[in-house]
């Protein structure tokens, strides 16, 4: 395995994503996981506490050896690291930072509602590790952001809100294709339409992962411009409005909002290298924080509620000296400049401003 990675490194590969790395080993004594009560999962099997088939200690020795080879070629290892707490996640970095440089924080994906307290807790956990965060909101195994957080009426606004969250935090954001145009899950409607083995086994309680794996929606032509023949999975019905070509023309689209966010992320020094500073930490509706770097600060205010919110921010207690903010990007019609002692944010609104 180590020589295989060397073979690819010599040919220019920059690194590897370690798929399902947490299940590389099982318990050396082959003990069964303990059963949790009388609950059954979607497949009709007992719910288990997965302590003997995941995150086994032998795994870390292999990761250290993989990292040693990667370091020979200045390569990076990204881990699909499912963990239940910050202690497990921290172990993947290695006691001496000698394992995975970028283990993904899948605990972030477990916050399946718009909850500032829950997101705040997850961010604080990762920040407390002292390591480089890698945030994930969705992937090929997890329902899309548009569905998981959307309320059926404000999904486009909420898509921009969630983009503003994971693209302004410290660390690396893992983007899943289609989130930048607001693609939604297109789950199978009939058992005979299911392609995924999980869905075939667990139908109807478990419909499988086909819904989040549908073709990229490029334009409003047949099959969303993805293919001239019928694709393996069906294109979602709303591809007529949510596709790359259509959204490029709309300055207020999700796609153009992502463009603005990514431009900020790559050019603003505070967002690139600044530390994370939590603000207004008891607010149940608004998640607010600053990114600060060498005297420069960016303020991020995310209203995760369906009503307008007024947020009082005492920046001075956090060592930030600023009275006004200049809007860098907002998902609603925000003023160009504003006082930052009290900020008014529209329902599901995201507001990113540079502090002055």
N, C-alpha and C positions, 0 to 999 in steps of 0.2 A: 504493500500500500504506500509506503514512504517513497519507494523508487518510482511508483506511478506518478506521484505528485512532482517529483524531480523532473520526470520526463516532460510534464506539461510546463513547469516553470521554465525549463530550458527553451521552450517554444514560445515564451512570451506571456503565458497566463499570469495574471496579477494576483491570483488567490483563489480560494475555494469557499463556497457556501457548504457547510457541513450539515447535510440533511438528516433530520431526526437523530441528531448526535446523542441525545439523552438516552436512547434505547440501544446503544452499541453493546452494552453488557447487561446480563441478568444476574441475579443472585448466584454466587458460586455454589450454594447448597441447594439451589432450585426450590426454594421455599415458595409457597403460594402466597399471594397478596391477601391480607385480611379483608373479609367482606364487611361492608358498611350496612348494618341493619338488614332490612328486608327489601330494600329498594332494588328496582330493576332498571337497566338502561334501555335505550331505544331498540336494542337488539334482543332484549329479553334476558340478558345476562345479569347476574348480581353486580351491584356497584362495588368496586374494590378501592382500597387505599393503595395506590401504586407505589409501594416502597421497595419491592424486590425486582421489578422489571424496568426501572428507570433510575437514572442518576446514580449508578453504582460507583464505588470508589475506584475500581480498576480503570474506569474511563479516563481519569485525569492523567494517568501515566501515559496513555496513548496520545492524548492531546498535547502533552508536553513534548513528546517526540515529533508529532506533526508540526508543532510550532518551531522546533529546532530546525527542521528542514525548511520551513517557510522563511525563517530568518536568514538562511543562506542566500535567498533570492529576493530579500526585501518584499516578500509577499504578505498578503493579509488573509486571515481566517475569519469567516463570519459564521456564527453558530445559530442553527435553528434550535434554540435552547429553551425548552418548556420547563419552567420552574414554578414552585409554589410559594417561594419567599425570597427575600433579598439575599439571605445567606447562601442559598443554592446558586443564585445568579452570580454572586461575587466569586464563588469557587471557580466558575468557568473562565474568569480572567486569569486565574492562577495566583497562588500565594505570592509569587515573585513576578507577576505579570508575564508568565511564561507559557500561557495556554492560548485561549482564543482572544484576539484583540477586540473583536466585536461580537459578543454574545447578544442575541436579540432579547429584548424585554417583552416577552409574550404576556406577562402579567398585565401589561397595559391594555391588551385586547380583551381582558376579562372584565373591564369596566364597560358594561353593555348598556349604559344609560348616560344621559347628560347630567353628570354629577360632579360639580366642582370639588366637593370634599373627597370623593373617591379618586379623582384624577390627581388632586393635590397630594394625597397620600402616596400614590404610586410614584409621582415625580420626586417627592421627598425621600422615598426609599432608595431610588436609584442614585440621587444626588448624594445621599449619605454614604454610598459605597466608595466614593472618591474616584470612581472609574469613569470611562468615557461611555455615556449612555447610547443605546441603540433602540429607538422607539419604533414599534410596529402597531398599526391600527387594523390592518387587514392583509390577507394573502389568499392563496388558492385553497385554503382549508377553512377559512373564516368568512362568514357572511359579510357582504360589502357594507361600507360605512353608510352609504345612501339608505340602506334598509335598517341597519342596526340602530341608528340614531335618529333617523327621519321620523316625522310625525304624520306623514302623508300629505301635508299642506305646505310645509316650509322646508322641504328636503334640500332644495338648492341652497338656501341660506345656511342650513345646518352643515351641508357639505363644505361650504366655505369656512364655516366656524371650525370644523374639525381639522381642515387643512391648516388653518391658522395656528391651531394647537401644536400639532406634531412637527410643523416646519419652522417654528420659532423657538423651540426648546433647545437647550444645549445638547450637543451630540449629533448623531447621525439618524436621519429618518429613512425608513424603508418604505418606499412607495410601491403600491400594487397597481398594475396597469388598469386603466379605466376609471380609477378614482378621480383623476384630473378632469374628467368630463361628466362625472355623476352617473356612472353606470350603476345599475341596480341588479340584485339577484334575479335570475330567471329560472326559478325552480321547476322541475318536472311536474306536470299536472297529472300524469298517469304512470303507473308502475312500468308499463312497456316502453316508456320514453327514457327511463333511467339508464345511464351509461356507467356511472360510478358503482363499484362493487359494494361500497358501504350503503348506498341507497337501495340497491337490490336486496341486500341482506336485511336492512332495517325498515323498509317501507311498511306502513306509511308514517310511523313516528320519526324515522330518520330518512330524509329524502336524498341524502348524499351531498356531494360537493359540486355537482354539475352547475348549480345556479350561479356560483361565483366564478365559473371558468368559461363563460360564453365568449364568443368572438369579439375582438376589439371593434368598436363602432366608429368607422372612419368617415362615412358620409350617409346620406339618406337613400342611396341606391339599394337594390335588392341585396340581401345578406349584409347590409351595412357596409358594403364596399370591401368586405373581408375576403370574399371568395366568389368566383363565378359559378360555383356549384354548391349544392346544399352542404353546409358545414356539419361537422361531427355533432356539435351542440347548437341549438337554435338561438338565433339573435333575439334579443329582448324587444318587446313591442315599442318601447319609447326611444328606439334608435333614431327615429325621424327627427326628433328635437335634440337629443343628447348624442351628438357625434362631433368629431373633430372639425370637419369642414364647416358645419353650421355654427359651432361655438367660436371658431376663429373670427367670424364676422360680427359677433355680438360682444361689445366691450364690457358688458356686465355678466358674461357667462362664467361658469365655474372654471373652464379652461383658462380664460384670460386672467382670472383671479389667481390661479396657480402660477401663471407666468409672472405676475407681479410679485407673488410671494417668493418664488425661487430666485428671481432677480435680486430681491432684498437679501435673501439668505446668502447669496454669493458675493454681495458687494458691501453690505453693512458690517463694519468691524465688530460692533457689539453682538450682532447675531452670529457672526463667524466664531468669535473667540471669547465672548463675554461670559461671565458667571451668571448663574440663575439666582434671582432674588425673589422669594415669595412675598406677595403683598396681600393685604386685607384677607388674612388667612381664615377668618370665621364666616365669610360670606357664603351662604348656601346656594346662591344663584349665579355668581360671577367668579370666574377664575382670572385672577390678575397677577402679573409678575413682571419683573424687569430683567433685562439682560444688560450688564454693565461691563465696560472695558476701558481702562485708562481714562476715567473721567467722562466717558461717553455712555449714554444710557438709552435703551429702547424700552418703551412701555407697551405691554400687551394686555388688553382687556377683552375677555371673552364672556359674553352673556349667554349662559346655557339655559335660560328660561324663555318662556313664551310671552313675557311681559317686559316692557321697558324698565331699565334699572338705573338708579343713580348710585355711583360708587364713590365713597370718600377715601382718598388715598393719602396716608401720612408718610410721605416718602422720606422725610427727614429722619424718622426713627430707624430707617434702613440705611442711613448714611448717604442718601441721594439728595443732592441740592438742586431742585428744579421747581419752577412755578408754572411753566407753560410747556405745552407739547405741540409739535408740528406733525401733522398727519403724514405718515408714509404710505399707509394702505388701510382701507376700511371696506367692509362688506356692505355698508349702507352709506347714505349721504352725510358723512361726518364733516364738521367744519375744518378748514385748513389749519387753524390754530385754536387752541383751547387752554383754559386753566386746568391744571391737573390736581387741584385740591378736591374737586368733585367732577366726576365724569359721567355723562348720561349716554347710555348705550341702548340701542333699539333691540327688540326681541331677536334672539339668536344672532346678535350682531358681534362682529369681530372688529377691533380697532387697534391698529399698531401705529405708535407715534414715537418720534424722536424727542427726547426731553431737552429742554433749553433752560 
